[in-house]
């Protein structure tokens, strides 16, 4: 029995729903990185990073290759980087909208009340 598309999408976004996983994906947009570099750039315990990388790898969002004793991670698709860029654009628009609303609220506070 196949999973409905909306369920598959929900599962995909749930996989992305962890701050460490997002940090990893943001860093991997610049190119493949060994685990030791990810550990240096992300302030988490190595066991936590390992767990989050495992989740991303099982989901097929990142790939892992071994170079001797070093494991190097990379995005599995450029579409992942595009998704992260789209998320930044959406968040930017949302925050800009909130700033506009905040300015309107502050402006309303400085206006005298209208007689009713």
Helices and strands as residue ranges (DSSP letters): H 5-16, H 19-28, E 33-34, H 35-41, H 46-58, E 62-67, E 70-75, H 78-110
